[in-house]
Amino acid sequence: MTSTTTREALYVLATRGRESNQLYVDTRYDPDPQTAHDQATEAVSAKDVLVGVLRNEGADVAAHDMIRREQSEAEGMERLSAEYLTLATMAQSERWDSLLAQSGLSDGDLAAARTSAARGPLLAAFREAEARGLDVEDAFPRLAAGRSLADADDVAAVLHGRVERWTQAASGRNRRADNVIAGLIPRAQGVSDPEMAQALAERDRAMEERARTLADQAIQAAERWVEPFGTPPTIPSRREHWMSELSTVAAYRDRWHITGQSVFGKREDLRGAEQTGQRQRAQAAAARAMAISGAGAEQQNISTPQVAVEVQRGVDL
């Protein structure tokens, strides 16, 4: 991927959403061929731009409130994760297309898979498998050749199903994906383009920091949804582990705009496979957090093991 293509991708992300009256700030890309330089213009973060706006002495209170709200949305998990997944798909597209081409598919099946609406979920399944430590390049050709695709209405959808089933079976008892952002989003691996890798790393870091900040704020404010997780452990290593798990739950709530006392929101409000998968990860994190605090129940006077079991069973809190 050329640096120009990477800058274009970043520009698209920076300007996306203007039609829906959302404030997005172009901080990197110079699209004018008369003024463009060989390299990307020096990046200025959206936060820096917004801070500068806030310093404008002529801005009224209403404008300040709007900017603060827009800044919060720009730093939110929904925006950051959407940008990350878009960049990840673009950054890994050439790699996954090469894998498809080398998997023994016919020219017709290959063309159908590349244009299918299921291509995105298929690439996401590749990332999920890698996050679980599985070798996608080695396994996928066998998965593609396992059964005939002659009767498949959607080749990419069939392959997506095969990759998902293989991932679940190959993971065995080790269901937890370690290489995930904020406990929720599989990281894109094998990205060779430096600019794209940097853009992904920046959003990765921003999501991790936001998840931790939200968890800290929830504890400080004694928000009701935190109560089932017990008292933070006093031993530093255990507290850090507990906070990490709680941060995953906080990230899930922020990503899907869940408010109020219910930890995960109503099950009937789930909006598809992405949220369902992230909810499962957040529930597993919740169970681990409660197990950590519950291990010190004798000192903390907390009884959490049964609650942890209920979370593992998918019972709403």
Order of alpha helices (4+ residues) and beta strands (2+ residues): alpha-alpha-alpha-alpha-alpha-alpha-alpha-alpha-beta-beta-alpha-alpha-alpha-alpha-alpha
